[in-house]
Amino acid sequence: GGAGGKAGDQSLFEANRNY
């Protein structure tokens, strides 16, 4: 999520939530 959410980032914290 966050700034890279729209880009579909799969970080450690946002792997499950791509907002």
VEXDREN-2710 file (C-alpha; in Angstrom, 1 decimal):
% VEXDREN-2710
k/r/px/py/pz
1/GLY/0.0/0.0/0.0
2/GLY/1.0/3.6/0.5
3/ALA/2.9/5.3/-2.3
4/GLY/3.9/2.1/-4.1
5/GLY/0.5/0.4/-3.5
6/LYS/-0.9/1.4/-6.8
7/ALA/2.1/0.0/-8.5
8/GLY/1.5/-3.4/-6.9
9/ASP/4.6/-3.4/-4.6
10/GLN/5.2/-6.7/-2.8
11/SER/7.2/-5.5/0.2
12/LEU/7.5/-7.3/3.4
13/PHE/4.7/-5.3/5.0
14/GLU/2.5/-4.7/2.0
15/ALA/2.7/-8.0/0.3
16/ASN/-0.9/-8.9/1.1
17/ARG/-2.4/-5.4/0.9
18/ASN/-1.8/-3.5/-2.3
19/TYR/-3.6/-0.2/-1.6
END
